[in-house]
Amino acid sequence: MKKLLVGVAVSAVALGFAAVAFAGGSSATLVGYAGVGGKVQSKVSSPTGHVLGAGTLPFTGFGLALIALAAMALLGTGWALRRVSRKQQ
């Protein structure tokens, strides 16, 4: 119980000293975005009517093989941890 209270106290002190963003001053946000706003587009051009690759999904460049490999690695790691953590008879 004492360790829990010490942990909570240390966490509270750490959160009290955490870095915070100050509202105002010469921050990078104010320097980069302050001033006159952007222009509003008044008219949207009509589409050309040409559809590329109708009926297929667009290629996003995201490798599904990498995701499948990561999923298999996570499943294998979970299986191995479960196997190792069993009680030995």
Residue, then its C-alpha position, 0 to 999 in steps of 0.5 A: m500500500k505504501k508503494l502505491l501511495v508513493g507511486v501516485a505521489v510521484s506521478a502527481v508531481a511529475l504531471g505538475f512539472a510536465a511541459v505545457a504549451f503557453a497561450g500567446g507569445s511568439s510561438a511558431t504557430l502564431v508566426g506561421y499562420a497569423g495574418v491574412g487568411g487564404k483565398v476561398q475558391s469561388k467555383v469548382s471545375s466540372p469533372t472530365g467524366h473520365v474514370l480510371g480503373a472503374g470497378t477496382l480499388p485505388f492503389t494506396g501504396f500500403g503493402l498488405a503483405l507487411i500487415a499480414l507479416a506483422a499479424m502473423a508475428l503478433l499471433g506467433t508471439g502470443w502463442a509462444l508467450r502462452r506456451v511458455s507461461r503454462k505451469q510445468q507439471 
